[in-house]
Amino acid sequence: MNPLATDWPIKRRSDYCHVTQRPFAPGELFYTLLYSDGDGFRREDLSEEMRRRFFGASLRRQMRRPTPVSSWP
């Protein structure tokens, strides 16, 4: 079976940044990260500022976060 043909229950985008909990402004650019989580995926939406910091090596070490399966703006 092709895993890409399966419907995955991924939550709709959040109204706020996953890291800072700051609400997104209307039309603000944000980034979505998908993580493999058990039998499905976990979604995190980040502000532009947190996306830059998230992909910095020091923050990855500090937060000890896994590498996302996918990310897109």
C-alpha positions in Angstrom: 0.0 0.0 0.0 1.3 3.4 -0.9 1.5 5.5 2.4 1.0 8.7 0.4 -2.4 7.6 -0.7 -3.6 7.4 2.9 -5.6 10.3 4.4 -3.7 11.5 7.4 -5.6 13.3 10.2 -3.5 16.5 10.4 -4.9 19.3 12.4 -5.8 22.6 10.6 -3.3 25.5 11.1 -3.1 27.1 14.5 -4.0 30.7 15.2 -0.8 31.2 17.2 2.9 30.4 17.2 3.6 27.0 18.8 6.8 28.3 20.6 5.8 31.8 21.7 2.0 31.4 21.9 1.7 34.8 20.1 -1.4 35.0 17.8 -0.6 35.3 14.1 -1.7 38.6 12.6 -4.0 38.4 9.5 -1.9 37.7 6.5 1.3 37.0 8.5 3.7 34.4 7.0 4.1 31.3 9.2 5.7 28.0 8.8 4.3 24.5 9.4 6.5 21.6 10.7 5.3 18.0 10.6 6.7 15.4 12.9 6.1 11.6 12.7 4.2 10.9 15.8 3.2 7.2 16.4 0.7 6.2 13.7 0.3 9.7 12.3 1.8 13.2 12.3 2.0 16.1 14.8 1.8 19.7 13.4 3.5 22.8 14.8 3.0 26.3 13.3 5.8 28.8 13.8 6.2 32.5 13.3 8.9 33.7 10.9 11.1 34.7 13.8 10.8 31.4 15.6 11.4 29.5 12.3 14.7 31.3 12.0 15.6 30.5 15.6 14.3 26.9 15.4 16.5 26.1 12.5 19.6 27.5 14.2 21.8 24.8 15.6 22.0 26.3 19.1 18.2 26.3 19.6 17.9 22.7 18.3 20.4 21.6 20.9 18.7 23.6 23.6 15.2 22.3 22.9 16.4 18.8 22.0 13.8 18.6 19.3 13.6 15.9 16.6 14.1 16.9 13.0 10.7 17.5 11.3 9.5 15.1 8.6 8.4 18.1 6.5 8.1 21.8 6.7 6.6 24.5 4.4 5.6 28.1 4.5 
